[in-house]
């Protein structure tokens, strides 16, 4: 028998925090991509940001698994998080290959999807409380 878990009103779940971290990391990547065009420091900042973004994507998968397991809820967030990790992997490969014609649009798509996932997770918890 699975116990349903809930959060206290005004508190954020680990899943919400991990999606927010991922969204911020992708936004940072957009900012450092602009720096790539204007300074040499932009390349190192973008490289560090890429590692942080990839780590945040892995954290999102972990958070989705941990959120699903105790409550026995839908595994759909795990599918979303895993799909995002695949997109992040493709993004890293495209960045290393210096393919901006694919790398930039995929980054925009990832940012939009991450904002969408964050918005859905926050509004769902707001309606539950």
C-alpha positions, 0 to 999 in steps of 0.5 A: 500500500502506497502512502500519498505524500503532500507538501505544506502550503508555501513549500517547494518540493525537491522536484520543483527545486530541481526544475527551477535549477535546471531552468536557471542553468539554461538561462545562464547558458543563454547569457554566456552564449552572448558572451561568447561573441564578445569576449574570451571569458565567455567560452569558459563560462559557457563551458562551466554552465554546460556542465552545471546544466547537464548536472541539473538535468540529471538531478531532475531525473533523480528528483522525478524518480524520488517523487514518484517512488514514495507516493506511487504516483504517475511515472510521467515526470520520469519520462519528461525528465529522461527526455530532457536528459536526452535533449541535454545530451544532444545539446552537449554533442552539438556544442562540442561539434560547433553546430550553432545552427542546431545548437541554438534552436535546441537551447531555445526549445529546452529553455521553453520546455523547462519553463513549461515544466516548472510552471506545470509543477508549481501550478499543480502544487498550488491547486492541491493546497 
